[in-house]
């Protein structure tokens, strides 16, 4: 009987390990209030460089705050608009990386966001800021 319960425990542990991705917590998406995004200058430095880790940050996030690019800033908004053109290459690389990750595409789609809307992903201690246009 003891041998049977040991085997049951092993089977249970194996099943939990296999189900790990299914049991992973899904981050809660909320809309960021207009004018509450990080500063434009700080955002500009984040956007200028593509980092493939951003996709993993999104998937592993505790929470995701979604900022609409048109309303994320109340000051220096003209500078923010220019960033879309100036940093189009890094935005394109991020979108390519997202499209290659089915979990990321599904997470975005489940929250009614298309990959082509994504401008940048910024991780702030497990809480992600997602900028879309």
C-alpha positions in Angstrom: 0.0 0.0 0.0 2.9 2.4 0.8 4.4 1.7 -2.5 1.1 2.5 -4.3 0.8 5.8 -2.5 4.4 6.7 -3.4 3.6 6.1 -7.0 0.5 8.2 -6.8 2.5 11.1 -5.4 5.0 10.8 -8.2 2.2 10.7 -10.8 0.6 13.8 -9.2 3.9 15.7 -9.2 4.5 14.7 -12.8 1.0 15.9 -13.8 1.5 19.2 -12.0 4.8 19.8 -13.7 3.3 19.0 -17.1 0.4 21.4 -16.5 2.6 24.2 -15.3 2.1 26.5 -18.3 -1.6 25.9 -18.1 -1.7 26.8 -14.4 0.5 29.8 -14.8 -1.2 33.0 -13.6 -2.5 35.3 -16.3 -1.8 38.9 -15.7 -4.7 41.3 -15.2 -4.9 44.0 -17.9 -6.0 47.5 -17.0 -6.1 50.8 -18.9 -3.7 53.5 -17.8 -5.2 56.9 -17.2 -4.3 59.5 -19.7 -1.2 61.5 -18.8 0.0 58.9 -16.3 2.6 57.0 -18.3 6.3 57.2 -17.6 8.0 60.4 -18.7 8.5 60.9 -22.4 12.3 61.2 -22.1 12.5 57.9 -20.1 10.1 56.3 -22.6 12.2 57.5 -25.5 15.3 55.7 -24.1 13.3 52.5 -23.6 11.8 52.6 -27.1 15.1 53.3 -28.9 16.5 49.8 -28.1 14.8 46.5 -28.9 15.1 43.9 -26.2 13.8 40.4 -26.9 13.2 39.9 -23.1 10.2 42.3 -23.3 8.1 39.4 -24.7 8.9 37.2 -21.7 8.3 40.2 -19.4 4.8 40.5 -20.9 4.0 36.8 -20.5 5.4 36.6 -17.0 3.8 39.9 -15.8 1.9 40.2 -12.6 -0.2 43.0 -14.1 -0.3 44.9 -17.4 -1.2 48.5 -17.6 -2.2 49.5 -21.2 -1.4 53.0 -22.3 -2.8 54.4 -25.6 0.1 56.1 -27.3 -2.1 59.1 -28.2 -3.1 59.9 -24.6 -0.2 58.5 -22.5 1.4 61.9 -22.0 0.0 65.4 -21.5 3.3 67.2 -21.8 5.8 66.8 -24.7 3.3 64.9 -26.7 4.8 66.2 -30.0 8.1 64.6 -29.0 6.3 61.3 -28.3 4.6 61.3 -31.7 8.0 61.7 -33.4 9.3 58.6 -31.6 7.0 56.3 -33.7 8.9 57.4 -36.8 12.4 57.6 -35.2 12.2 54.2 -33.6 10.2 52.3 -36.2 12.9 49.7 -36.5 12.8 48.7 -32.8 9.0 48.7 -32.9 9.1 46.4 -35.9 11.5 44.0 -34.2 9.3 43.9 -31.1 6.3 43.0 -33.2 8.2 40.3 -35.0 9.3 38.8 -31.7 5.7 38.9 -30.4 4.4 37.2 -33.6 6.9 34.4 -33.1 5.5 33.7 -29.6 2.1 32.0 -29.7 1.5 32.6 -25.9 2.2 36.3 -26.3 -0.2 36.6 -29.4 -2.9 34.7 -27.4 -2.5 36.9 -24.3 -2.8 40.1 -26.4 -5.7 38.7 -28.4 -7.5 37.7 -25.2 -7.3 41.3 -24.2 -8.4 42.6 -27.6 -5.0 43.9 -28.6 -3.4 43.2 -32.0 0.3 42.7 -32.3 0.4 45.5 -34.9 -0.9 47.9 -32.2 2.0 47.3 -29.8 4.6 50.0 -29.6 6.6 49.0 -26.6 6.7 46.8 -23.5 8.3 48.2 -20.3 8.7 46.0 -17.2 8.7 47.7 -13.9 9.3 45.0 -11.3 6.9 42.5 -12.8 4.3 45.1 -13.6 4.3 45.7 -17.3 3.4 48.9 -19.1 2.2 48.1 -22.5 2.1 51.0 -25.0 -0.2 50.6 -28.0 -1.3 52.8 -30.9 
